[in-house]
Amino acid sequence: MNASIKMKIVYIVLTVLMVTFFVRDWYVYLVGCGAVEQCLQDSSHYQNYAKFAVTLIVTIVTFSIGKNQVSPQDRKFLQAGFVMALCADFCLKILHNVSALFKHSSDYTLLGICFFMVVQALFIYRHSRTSDEDYHFPWILFVPFGVMFVSNAALIFTLGNSVNAEPLTSNPALVPIIATYGTFLICSLIVACKAPKAGYFPVHNATLIKRGMILFFCCDACVGISLATGPDYSVQEHVATIANNFVWYFYTPALILLARSGFKSANLENS
């Protein structure tokens, strides 16, 4: 079986998985689940396993690049980024699912977001390189690290001076984590959009990077909207639930495009 047939099989499997969990998400919403958390519970455990399987399959694809790589260094950055994404989805899908199944109180959301920060940092490093020997520290990474320092300092100051105050969320650490990751994501999008003009990646590969990160941004924008939940069956809750249903609609093709960006342009169709 040649590489082209193998990749066609991979695309078919990914398409089947995407269609099944996308249809299931909307079926649960349309029958009236009422709230994001309730929709997630009603969607069955298949949703979490199927979505994690997508990340696992695409990660395996990145490890099949071999000699079709843009460069050895680029391949390593891409593979490291996908391994971190796999760890993030393992926390958000598998561990979260197991925790809910056995009714544990553990929440792996923060850990998953932290893994995604590493993903974006690696992608920023990868997409800002100008040559095979370029190992400079991208200046734009100082922005999210600065936000991380300021937001955590503000959290410590707030908690220290408002012992009896009502917390903003049930988990105060979530606010600086989300602020920091949002900055990482925006910086990563900016760098990816500049990739076609940087000249290091072949034009086709740079275009895949740009489109992949735009979809990644849309995915996380939907995640952000889904966090703005309201009372069950309210307009706000409906908007949040619909946004949640579109998360993997953007995330799946984002993963595929970013994985394909690691293959040489001349060999993309045959890889």
Buried (B, 14 or more C-beta within 10 A) or exposed (E): EEEEEEBEEBEEEBEEBBEEBBEBBBEBBEEEBBBBEBBBEBBEBEBBBBBBBBBBBBBEBBEBBEEBBBBEBBBBBBBBBBBBBBBBBBBBBBBBBBBBEEEEEEBBBBBBBBBBBBBBBBBBBBBBBEEEEEEEEBEBBEBBBEBBEEBBEEBEEBEEEEEEEEEEEEEBEBBBBBBBBBBBBBBBBBBBBBBBEBEBBBEBBBBBBBBBBBBBBBBBBBBBBBBEBBEBEEEEBBBBBBBBBBBBBBBBBBBBBBBBBBBBBEEBEEB
